[in-house]
Amino acid sequence: MNNREPLFHMTKRNQISFAKICLIHMAALALALVVCAAVIVAVTQVNPFGVYGALYAGAVGNARRFWVTVRETVILLLIAVGLTPAFRMRFWNIGAEGQILMGGMLSAALMIYCGDRLPGFLLIAAMLVTSALAGMLWGLIPAYFKARYNTNETLFTLMLNYVAMQLVTFAICFWENPKGSNSVGTINQKSHAGWFPAIGGSGFAGGQYILSCLIVLLVTLLVFFYLRRSKQGFEISVVGSSQNTARYAGIDVPRVILRTMAISGAICGLAGAVIVGGSSHTLSTSTANGRGFTAIIVAWMANFNPLFMLLISGLLIFMQQGAVQIASQYKLNQNFSDIITGIILFFLIGCEFFIRYKIQFRKKEVQ
């Protein structure tokens, strides 16, 4: 009977350096670009290097495109950071889309009803606070039922996304301008009330996005230190590891669940204000635009590290913006850009296996 060892076996890594994590991601990205090049050549019959030039041009080819990429990056980062406290607690908050919509709806309401009644800075502050409160409420609903009745938070938060969409649809029908257009349109287009102010002068292309960047970076740092340096952050980790252990240590698990989801929902709701006030200046059922689900990938790939999420968010948005340019420049439909993005995501998600596990090959037997 042959009892030879297998050619290789997998072992779970105890720890891995940040440099090695970056190296694995870079290798995955390189392989993804090679596969994308093969697909591009097969479909377009053009030089893949020219296509990669279009990828770069679409993302950062000029000042306007660069700042659009920055804007989309910080919005995605904010949502991923908002999901992080809940995910570290192993509370699978799939409801970021709904929390964003509720926050965006409250911001739009303030812009419509208080645009000519409040000073600009006070209106923006009210938008940020009320949007965070709306997202907090939308996050506390599933948290309460989880803490009290141990319901399935994944299904509950996902269901609330659709409830939020219907509420936004009702608001749009109520605020439609002009009547019968089924669209809110650009809110306060003439007065710009509630629009985030441009910083850096009229000649600065990214001035209108600076406030959004500052808000997101501040929240990212606060969440990082909250999770790593505070007692409440430690409690989140303990509850995430084992609720029974947390109870044995004297931690009030239901209270931690409610508090953590209040923070998670508030940050996602804040993203709604950043989108409506700092970017789109309107409200629709696609205000979240799938960012809540993409942010799940960002948070997971960054291993719930808020600072590392900045790199992952920037990479994904760079690829998405560039892929749209490729499809447009080579007269391909939007599905082709989605294919390119999907290939890249496949490799980046797949590389997580090599971050969490290492492969050891069988040693040669000595004769």
C-alpha positions as MATLAB code, in Angstrom:
seq = 'MNNREPLFHMTKRNQISFAKICLIHMAALALALVVCAAVIVAVTQVNPFGVYGALYAGAVGNARRFWVTVRETVILLLIAVGLTPAFRMRFWNIGAEGQILMGGMLSAALMIYCGDRLPGFLLIAAMLVTSALAGMLWGLIPAYFKARYNTNETLFTLMLNYVAMQLVTFAICFWENPKGSNSVGTINQKSHAGWFPAIGGSGFAGGQYILSCLIVLLVTLLVFFYLRRSKQGFEISVVGSSQNTARYAGIDVPRVILRTMAISGAICGLAGAVIVGGSSHTLSTSTANGRGFTAIIVAWMANFNPLFMLLISGLLIFMQQGAVQIASQYKLNQNFSDIITGIILFFLIGCEFFIRYKIQFRKKEVQ';
ca = [
       0.000    0.000    0.000;
       1.392    3.383   -1.030;
       1.364    5.873    1.860;
       3.239    8.638    0.081;
       2.365   12.176    1.117;
       0.333   14.306   -1.318;
       2.226   16.619   -3.646;
       1.177   19.664   -1.634;
      -1.023   20.592    1.275;
      -2.571   23.814    2.583;
      -2.032   25.350    5.992;
      -3.702   28.394    7.504;
      -1.402   31.368    8.004;
      -1.044   32.609   11.558;
       0.019   36.049   10.366;
       1.218   37.769    7.214;
       3.088   41.028    6.732;
       1.497   44.038    5.068;
       4.232   44.002    2.412;
       3.418   40.403    1.464;
      -0.294   41.230    1.270;
       0.507   44.050   -1.167;
       2.757   41.740   -3.191;
       0.021   39.091   -3.498;
      -2.504   41.702   -4.623;
      -0.059   43.097   -7.187;
       0.553   39.612   -8.582;
      -3.205   38.996   -8.812;
      -3.677   42.317  -10.586;
      -0.894   41.519  -13.046;
      -2.464   38.149  -13.871;
      -5.865   39.810  -14.254;
      -4.439   42.317  -16.730;
      -2.889   39.480  -18.760;
      -6.258   37.710  -18.965;
      -7.991   40.984  -19.806;
      -5.465   41.557  -22.603;
      -6.288   38.150  -24.075;
     -10.027   38.908  -23.958;
      -9.501   42.350  -25.478;
      -7.423   40.986  -28.363;
     -10.005   38.274  -29.024;
     -12.903   40.753  -29.111;
     -11.413   43.943  -30.589;
      -8.388   42.655  -32.526;
      -6.403   45.680  -31.321;
      -3.142   46.110  -29.452;
      -3.856   45.534  -25.738;
      -1.306   48.212  -24.787;
      -3.444   50.748  -26.611;
      -6.434   49.520  -24.671;
      -4.568   49.884  -21.390;
      -3.730   53.422  -22.465;
      -7.468   54.001  -22.794;
      -7.910   52.462  -19.337;
      -5.505   55.001  -17.864;
      -7.003   57.883  -19.826;
     -10.512   57.000  -18.742;
      -9.598   57.053  -15.062;
      -7.047   59.861  -14.729;
      -6.539   61.161  -18.276;
      -7.368   64.759  -17.384;
      -8.147   66.828  -14.293;
     -11.902   66.288  -14.508;
     -11.615   62.507  -14.869;
      -9.037   62.362  -12.083;
     -11.333   64.130   -9.648;
     -14.335   62.043  -10.661;
     -12.237   58.973   -9.849;
     -11.283   60.524   -6.501;
     -14.925   61.370   -5.781;
     -16.143   57.848   -6.504;
     -13.246   56.378   -4.502;
     -14.003   58.320   -1.328;
     -17.738   57.537   -1.545;
     -17.036   53.809   -1.898;
     -14.474   54.055    0.908;
     -16.992   55.728    3.240;
     -19.563   52.977    2.695;
     -16.962   50.233    3.201;
     -15.810   51.910    6.415;
     -19.433   52.057    7.535;
     -19.849   48.313    7.021;
     -16.626   47.487    8.873;
     -17.796   47.716   12.525;
     -20.770   45.445   11.808;
     -18.690   42.965    9.842;
     -16.022   42.772   12.558;
     -18.850   41.831   14.927;
     -19.935   39.150   12.388;
     -23.200   41.023   11.866;
     -23.651   40.754    8.107;
     -25.074   44.144    7.218;
     -26.204   43.768    3.604;
     -28.440   46.829    3.958;
     -25.995   49.598    3.095;
     -27.975   50.381   -0.067;
     -31.097   51.109    1.972;
     -29.194   53.095    4.588;
     -27.629   55.228    1.844;
     -31.031   55.833    0.246;
     -32.591   56.877    3.544;
     -29.741   59.274    4.236;
     -29.925   60.671    0.712;
     -33.700   61.123    0.979;
     -33.383   63.168    4.178;
     -30.669   65.325    2.608;
     -32.832   65.931   -0.462;
     -35.787   66.859    1.773;
     -33.716   69.461    3.622;
     -32.392   70.885    0.354;
     -35.953   71.202   -1.022;
     -37.716   72.574    2.067;
     -34.921   74.480    3.835;
     -32.744   75.579    0.921;
     -33.932   79.191    1.131;
     -34.410   79.273    4.901;
     -31.088   78.201    6.377;
     -27.568   79.583    5.858;
     -25.402   77.391    3.637;
     -23.092   75.999    6.324;
     -26.000   75.302    8.686;
     -27.970   73.554    5.935;
     -25.038   71.291    5.079;
     -24.451   70.502    8.764;
     -28.153   69.640    9.147;
     -27.969   67.401    6.065;
     -24.993   65.498    7.468;
     -26.580   65.023   10.900;
     -30.068   64.050    9.717;
     -28.722   61.683    7.064;
     -26.589   59.943    9.680;
     -29.619   59.672   11.972;
     -31.751   58.233    9.155;
     -29.101   55.611    8.369;
     -28.733   54.896   12.079;
     -32.470   54.242   12.422;
     -32.439   51.982    9.359;
     -29.554   50.027   10.892;
     -31.109   49.782   14.357;
     -34.264   48.071   13.075;
     -32.548   44.768   12.115;
     -30.147   45.131   15.051;
     -33.047   45.209   17.529;
     -34.642   42.077   16.097;
     -31.254   40.339   16.013;
     -30.491   41.246   19.626;
     -33.999   40.451   20.887;
     -35.178   37.559   18.716;
     -31.951   36.361   17.011;
     -33.388   36.920   13.524;
     -31.304   36.461   10.381;
     -29.639   39.842    9.857;
     -28.632   39.093    6.251;
     -32.209   38.634    5.058;
     -33.535   41.419    7.270;
     -31.083   44.070    6.072;
     -31.482   42.947    2.472;
     -35.267   43.258    2.766;
     -34.952   46.794    4.123;
     -33.102   47.793    0.940;
     -36.284   47.239   -1.044;
     -38.390   49.046    1.552;
     -36.055   52.047    1.273;
     -36.305   51.966   -2.513;
     -40.106   52.154   -2.292;
     -39.924   55.061    0.136;
     -37.575   56.914   -2.205;
     -39.912   56.168   -5.130;
     -42.783   57.702   -3.155;
     -40.662   60.777   -2.347;
     -39.710   61.197   -6.003;
     -43.371   61.085   -7.061;
     -44.170   63.635   -4.352;
     -41.303   65.992   -5.287;
     -41.218   65.418   -9.053;
     -40.192   68.569  -10.893;
     -41.784   69.347  -13.252;
     -44.922   67.375  -12.449;
     -45.286   64.270  -14.556;
     -41.513   63.892  -15.156;
     -41.135   61.149  -12.482;
     -37.833   62.788  -11.524;
     -36.718   65.177   -8.830;
     -34.258   66.737  -11.255;
     -31.288   68.784  -10.095;
     -32.202   70.216   -6.698;
     -31.627   73.961   -6.208;
     -29.883   74.255   -9.568;
     -29.928   78.060   -9.445;
     -29.234   78.748   -5.789;
     -26.977   75.709   -5.150;
     -28.390   75.574   -1.630;
     -27.226   72.386    0.054;
     -24.488   71.785   -2.500;
     -21.104   71.205   -0.908;
     -19.053   74.381   -1.471;
     -16.094   74.459   -3.837;
     -12.769   74.842   -2.025;
      -9.638   76.153   -3.697;
     -11.017   78.661   -6.177;
     -12.992   78.470   -9.393;
      -9.963   77.308  -11.408;
      -9.483   74.201   -9.263;
     -11.225   71.240  -10.930;
     -11.616   69.244   -7.728;
     -12.755   72.056   -5.475;
     -16.320   70.797   -5.197;
     -15.110   67.402   -3.937;
     -12.634   68.567   -1.270;
     -15.227   68.721    1.509;
     -16.391   65.192    0.672;
     -12.786   63.964    0.797;
     -12.181   65.639    4.169;
     -15.367   64.145    5.662;
     -14.523   60.647    4.430;
     -10.888   60.748    5.565;
     -11.933   62.015    9.008;
     -14.519   59.253    9.418;
     -12.013   56.634    8.188;
      -9.425   57.662   10.778;
     -11.994   57.819   13.570;
     -13.298   54.329   12.780;
      -9.736   52.970   12.530;
      -8.805   54.223   16.002;
     -12.228   53.335   17.403;
     -11.830   49.703   16.363;
      -8.141   49.407   17.248;
      -7.736   51.552   20.362;
     -11.075   51.809   22.195;
     -12.756   49.510   24.700;
     -15.872   49.394   22.539;
     -13.778   48.303   19.568;
     -12.383   45.474   21.677;
     -15.909   44.448   22.669;
     -16.884   44.315   18.992;
     -14.005   41.924   18.304;
     -14.910   39.701   21.252;
     -18.571   39.511   20.246;
     -17.501   38.740   16.685;
     -15.243   35.912   17.859;
     -17.768   34.291   20.195;
     -20.913   35.665   21.776;
     -20.696   33.055   24.527;
     -17.172   34.182   25.392;
     -18.365   37.789   25.382;
     -21.171   36.952   27.827;
     -18.733   35.060   30.053;
     -16.496   38.163   30.091;
     -19.431   40.287   31.244;
     -20.090   42.039   27.931;
     -23.691   43.052   27.248;
     -24.019   41.446   23.780;
     -27.407   42.966   22.785;
     -26.133   46.409   23.734;
     -22.983   45.939   21.633;
     -25.086   44.774   18.661;
     -27.354   47.836   18.862;
     -24.485   50.276   19.371;
     -22.390   48.844   16.567;
     -25.210   48.793   14.042;
     -26.122   52.351   15.023;
     -22.584   53.389   14.065;
     -22.575   51.303   10.897;
     -25.940   52.615    9.721;
     -25.054   56.214   10.594;
     -21.908   56.146    8.456;
     -23.760   54.590    5.506;
     -26.508   57.185    5.924;
     -23.827   59.879    5.932;
     -22.724   58.528    2.548;
     -26.195   59.422    1.266;
     -25.600   63.062    2.213;
     -22.163   63.025    0.560;
     -23.668   61.644   -2.661;
     -26.670   63.998   -2.804;
     -24.983   67.136   -1.484;
     -21.493   66.655   -2.833;
     -21.963   64.817   -6.097;
     -25.303   64.152   -7.803;
     -27.461   66.968   -6.297;
     -30.543   64.869   -6.988;
     -32.368   61.829   -5.659;
     -33.307   58.606   -7.389;
     -33.685   54.922   -6.629;
     -30.198   54.472   -8.131;
     -28.558   57.010   -5.816;
     -26.674   54.184   -4.108;
     -25.955   52.658   -7.551;
     -24.831   49.288   -6.209;
     -22.073   50.830   -4.082;
     -23.445   49.148   -0.977;
     -22.717   45.723   -2.456;
     -19.350   46.707   -3.956;
     -18.336   48.051   -0.539;
     -18.823   44.551    0.893;
     -16.090   43.326   -1.460;
     -13.852   46.260   -0.469;
     -14.285   45.638    3.263;
     -13.687   41.903    2.911;
     -10.625   42.246    0.675;
      -9.104   44.782    3.066;
      -9.601   42.331    5.944;
     -11.734   44.996    7.661;
      -8.807   47.413    7.893;
     -10.198   50.928    7.180;
      -6.838   52.287    6.003;
      -6.206   49.430    3.566;
      -9.702   49.991    2.168;
      -8.471   53.235    0.636;
      -6.153   51.283   -1.674;
      -8.788   48.690   -2.595;
     -11.435   51.355   -3.260;
      -9.048   53.373   -5.427;
      -8.071   50.307   -7.436;
     -11.659   49.215   -8.086;
     -12.835   52.685   -9.099;
      -9.763   53.165  -11.317;
     -10.609   49.950  -13.137;
     -14.306   50.749  -13.416;
     -13.749   54.250  -14.793;
     -11.111   53.011  -17.221;
     -13.271   50.106  -18.374;
     -16.060   52.505  -19.308;
     -13.580   54.475  -21.443;
     -12.426   51.281  -23.180;
     -16.002   50.348  -24.067;
     -16.700   53.848  -25.365;
     -13.463   54.308  -27.315;
     -13.664   50.951  -29.080;
     -17.431   51.176  -29.642;
     -18.305   48.309  -27.329;
     -21.349   48.198  -25.115;
     -21.388   48.676  -21.349;
     -21.365   44.916  -20.802;
     -17.786   44.688  -22.054;
     -16.546   47.107  -19.383;
     -18.413   44.991  -16.822;
     -16.619   41.880  -18.141;
     -13.224   43.534  -17.666;
     -14.157   44.682  -14.165;
     -15.469   41.198  -13.363;
     -12.215   39.531  -14.452;
     -10.196   41.871  -12.260;
     -12.502   41.324   -9.286;
     -12.280   37.551   -9.786;
      -8.491   37.598   -9.458;
      -8.439   40.078   -6.586;
     -10.998   38.088   -4.615;
      -9.224   34.848   -5.472;
      -5.929   36.126   -4.105;
      -7.527   36.258   -0.649;
      -7.028   32.485   -0.542;
      -3.253   32.941   -0.719;
      -3.399   35.626    1.958;
      -5.229   33.361    4.397;
      -3.525   30.075    3.446;
      -0.125   28.969    2.262;
       0.695   26.006    0.047;
       3.540   23.735    1.068;
       4.890   21.246   -1.450;
       6.093   17.778   -0.520;
       9.760   17.585    0.224;
      11.826   15.295   -1.939;
      12.446   11.963   -0.308;
      16.053   11.125    0.428;
      17.009    7.821   -1.156;
];
